[in-house]
Amino acid sequence: MFKSMLTRRNAMLGAAALVAAVTLAQPAAAVTPDEIKARGKIIVGIQGDNPPWGFVTSGGKQDGLDADIATLFAKELGVSVEFVPLEVNNRIPALTAGRVDVLFATMAMLPDRAKAVQFSKPYVANAIVLIGPKSAEIKTNADMAKFTVGVAKGAAQDTQVTKNAPANTTIRRYDGDAASVQALVSGQVDTLGGNIFYMDRVEKARPGEFENKLEFQKLYNGACTRLGEKEINAALNSFIDKIKANGELKKVYDKWMKVPVPEFPETLEGIPFAAH
C-alpha cells in the first residue's frame, strides 16, 4: 500500500512538473501601454555594466544613455521605471520570458534578432570596431590572425569578429562587455572587438596605449518588445519621434556621447520598425 501511495505521489509530482514546464514554455502574454499605466511602472531590461549605455553607479543607481531614454519613456507613459540589469546573453530571453516589458539594452538592430524580438525605430547609432595597441600593424582583416582577439560572447562584436577574422585567428569569448574589456587591459588578449565607446573605458585603464584599428559595421540601436505587441511598439515609435523632434534626444546625446545626433535611416533591410 505504501509503495502504491508513493507511486501515485510520484505520478502527481510528475504531472505537476509537466504542467509547470508547459506553462514556462508558453510565450509571455502581450503587454500594452494601458496595462503598464494600470500597474504604475514599466519594467525595463538594461545592461548593468556597459557605460555609457547602461551601468550601475557606486550608489546603486542605474545610469547611462539607455537609462535616461527609458526614464523619459516612463515619464511619457506617466509611470515609474524599474530597471533589471542584464548581461549580453540574457537580454532577449529575459524579454521573451516576460521578466521585462521592454529592452533599452544596447540592442543592435540585426536581421537575425528581428526574428526573435520587435525593434522600434532606431534612437542611437554605433559601430563595431577592433581595438588594438597603437604599436601594432593592423590595417586589414587578415592582420587579425597575428593576434588574440577578445569579444563579449553573443554580442554584435562576436558576430563581426568571427565573420571577418581569418580562420586561424584565436578568438576568446567572455561573459559580457566588462569582462572582455578587462581581458584586454589585463593582457589576456592582444586586441578587442567592441563598439566605438569601448575606447573610453580602455583609455581610462591604460592611457595612451590603444586605438580603434578596424571598423567592421555601422549599427543602430532600437528598443525591443515581444513580437506581435503592436500597441507598445507604436507607443515607443511615437515617443522616439517626439524626443528626436523636441531636443530631448540631443540632450541625452550631449550628456553621454559628446557627438551630434546622427541622421537615422527610415528603413533597415530585414528589420521592420512596426509590429504586424
C-alpha positions in Angstrom: 0.0 0.0 0.0 2.8 2.4 1.0 4.5 1.6 -2.4 1.2 2.3 -4.2 0.9 5.7 -2.4 4.5 6.6 -3.4 3.7 5.6 -7.0 0.6 7.8 -7.0 2.5 10.6 -5.4 5.4 10.4 -7.9 2.9 10.4 -10.7 1.2 13.5 -9.3 4.5 15.2 -8.9 5.5 14.3 -12.4 2.2 15.6 -13.8 2.7 18.9 -11.8 6.2 19.2 -13.2 4.9 18.7 -16.7 2.2 21.3 -16.3 4.9 23.8 -14.9 7.2 23.0 -17.8 4.4 23.6 -20.3 3.4 26.8 -18.6 7.0 28.1 -18.6 7.3 27.2 -22.3 4.3 29.4 -23.2 5.1 32.8 -24.7 4.7 35.8 -22.4 1.3 37.5 -22.6 1.3 40.7 -24.6 1.7 43.9 -22.6 0.1 47.2 -23.6 0.6 50.8 -22.5 -2.7 50.8 -20.7 -1.7 47.7 -18.7 1.6 49.4 -17.8 -0.2 52.5 -16.7 -2.6 50.5 -14.6 0.4 48.8 -12.9 2.0 52.1 -12.4 5.5 51.2 -13.6 7.4 49.9 -16.6 10.0 47.1 -16.1 13.0 47.8 -18.3 15.8 45.4 -19.2 19.1 47.2 -19.4 22.8 46.4 -19.4 24.3 46.6 -15.9 27.9 47.1 -16.6 28.4 48.7 -20.0 29.0 52.5 -19.8 28.0 54.8 -21.4 24.9 52.7 -22.4 23.8 51.2 -19.1 25.6 50.7 -15.8 25.1 50.8 -12.0 26.7 53.6 -10.1 28.6 53.2 -6.9 25.5 54.4 -5.2 23.5 51.6 -6.7 21.6 53.7 -9.2 21.1 52.6 -12.8 22.6 55.2 -15.1 23.7 55.7 -18.7 22.2 56.7 -22.1 19.7 53.8 -22.2 18.6 54.5 -18.6 17.9 58.2 -19.5 16.0 57.2 -22.6 14.0 54.6 -20.6 13.2 57.1 -17.9 11.9 59.6 -20.5 9.7 56.8 -21.9 8.3 56.0 -18.4 7.6 59.8 -18.0 5.8 59.8 -21.3 3.6 57.0 -20.0 3.2 58.6 -16.6 4.7 55.7 -14.7 7.8 54.9 -12.7 10.6 52.8 -14.1 12.1 49.6 -12.6 15.4 48.5 -14.1 16.5 44.9 -14.5 20.3 44.8 -15.2 21.1 42.1 -17.8 24.1 40.6 -19.4 24.5 40.4 -23.2 23.4 36.8 -23.5 20.2 37.0 -21.4 18.7 40.2 -22.8 16.4 38.6 -25.3 15.5 35.6 -23.1 14.5 38.0 -20.3 12.2 39.8 -22.7 10.6 36.8 -24.3 10.1 35.1 -20.9 8.2 38.1 -19.6 10.7 39.2 -17.0 10.8 42.7 -18.5 8.4 44.8 -20.6 10.9 46.3 -22.9 14.6 46.3 -23.6 16.7 49.5 -23.7 19.8 47.5 -23.6 22.3 48.4 -26.3 20.3 46.3 -28.7 22.0 46.5 -32.2 19.4 46.2 -34.9 20.3 43.0 -36.7 18.1 40.9 -39.1 18.6 37.7 -37.1 17.5 39.4 -33.9 14.4 40.9 -35.6 13.1 37.3 -36.0 13.0 37.0 -32.2 12.1 40.5 -31.0 10.2 43.5 -32.3 12.5 46.5 -32.8 11.4 50.1 -32.5 12.7 52.9 -34.7 16.5 53.5 -34.1 17.3 56.0 -31.4 21.2 55.8 -31.3 24.0 55.0 -33.7 27.0 52.8 -33.1 29.8 51.0 -34.9 31.6 47.7 -34.3 35.4 48.1 -34.3 38.6 46.3 -33.4 40.7 47.9 -30.7 44.4 47.2 -30.6 47.8 48.6 -29.4 48.9 51.7 -31.2 52.2 50.0 -31.9 50.5 47.0 -33.7 50.3 46.8 -37.5 46.6 46.1 -38.0 45.4 47.6 -41.3 43.3 44.7 -42.8 41.2 41.9 -41.5 44.0 39.5 -42.5 46.2 41.1 -39.9 44.0 39.8 -37.1 45.4 36.3 -37.5 48.6 37.5 -35.7 46.8 38.5 -32.6 44.5 37.0 -29.9 41.1 38.8 -30.1 38.7 39.1 -27.2 34.9 39.6 -27.6 31.7 39.6 -25.5 30.1 36.3 -26.2 27.0 36.5 -28.4 27.3 40.3 -28.9 27.4 42.0 -32.3 31.2 42.3 -32.0 31.4 38.5 -31.6 29.5 38.1 -34.8 31.6 40.6 -36.7 35.0 39.4 -35.5 34.0 35.8 -36.2 32.8 36.8 -39.7 35.8 39.0 -40.6 38.8 37.3 -38.9 40.9 34.7 -40.8 40.0 31.1 -39.9 43.2 30.6 -37.9 42.6 33.6 -35.6 42.4 32.9 -31.9 39.1 34.4 -30.6 38.4 34.3 -26.8 34.8 34.9 -25.8 33.9 36.4 -22.4 30.7 36.8 -20.5 29.8 40.4 -21.1 31.4 43.7 -22.1 33.1 44.4 -18.8 34.9 41.0 -18.8 36.1 41.4 -22.4 37.4 44.9 -21.7 39.2 43.6 -18.6 40.7 40.9 -20.7 42.3 43.5 -22.9 43.6 45.8 -20.2 45.0 42.9 -18.2 46.8 41.4 -21.1 44.8 38.2 -21.5 44.2 39.2 -25.2 46.0 41.4 -27.6 43.1 43.0 -29.3 39.4 43.5 -28.6 36.2 43.5 -30.7 33.9 46.2 -29.3 31.8 49.3 -30.1 33.0 52.8 -30.6 32.5 53.6 -26.9 34.8 50.9 -25.5 37.8 53.1 -26.1 36.8 55.5 -23.3 37.0 52.6 -20.8 40.2 51.2 -22.2 41.8 54.7 -22.2 41.0 55.2 -18.5 42.6 51.8 -17.6 45.6 52.0 -20.0 46.0 55.6 -21.2 47.7 56.2 -24.5 48.3 52.6 -25.4 45.3 51.6 -27.6 43.3 52.9 -30.5 40.5 51.8 -32.9 42.2 49.8 -35.7 39.4 48.5 -37.9 35.7 49.2 -38.4 33.5 46.2 -39.3 30.0 47.5 -39.3 27.8 50.6 -38.6 24.9 49.8 -36.4 21.8 51.4 -35.0 20.2 50.5 -31.6 16.5 50.2 -31.0 14.2 49.4 -28.1 12.8 45.9 -28.2 9.4 44.4 -27.3 8.0 41.0 -27.9 6.8 40.0 -31.4 3.2 41.0 -32.1 2.9 43.6 -29.4 1.6 46.3 -31.6 0.4 48.9 -29.1 3.6 49.1 -27.0 5.7 49.2 -30.3 3.6 52.1 -31.6 3.9 53.9 -28.3 7.7 53.5 -28.5 7.9 54.8 -32.1 5.8 57.8 -31.3 8.0 58.5 -28.3 11.2 58.2 -30.3 9.8 60.6 -33.0 8.9 63.0 -30.2 12.3 63.1 -28.5 14.1 63.5 -31.8 11.8 66.5 -32.6 11.8 68.2 -29.2 15.5 68.1 -28.5 15.4 65.6 -25.6 17.4 63.0 -27.6 20.0 65.7 -28.3 20.3 66.4 -24.6 20.9 62.7 -23.9 23.5 62.6 -26.7 25.3 65.7 -25.5 25.5 64.2 -22.0 26.7 60.7 -22.9 28.0 60.6 -26.4 29.6 64.1 -26.9 28.8 63.8 -30.6 25.9 65.2 -32.8 22.7 63.2 -33.2 23.1 61.4 -36.5 20.6 61.1 -39.3 18.7 57.9 -38.8 17.5 55.6 -41.6 13.8 55.4 -42.5 14.2 51.6 -43.1 16.7 48.9 -42.4 16.7 45.7 -44.6 15.2 42.7 -42.8 14.3 44.8 -39.7 10.7 46.1 -39.5 10.2 49.0 -37.1 6.4 48.4 -36.8 4.8 45.3 -35.4 2.4 43.4 -37.6 
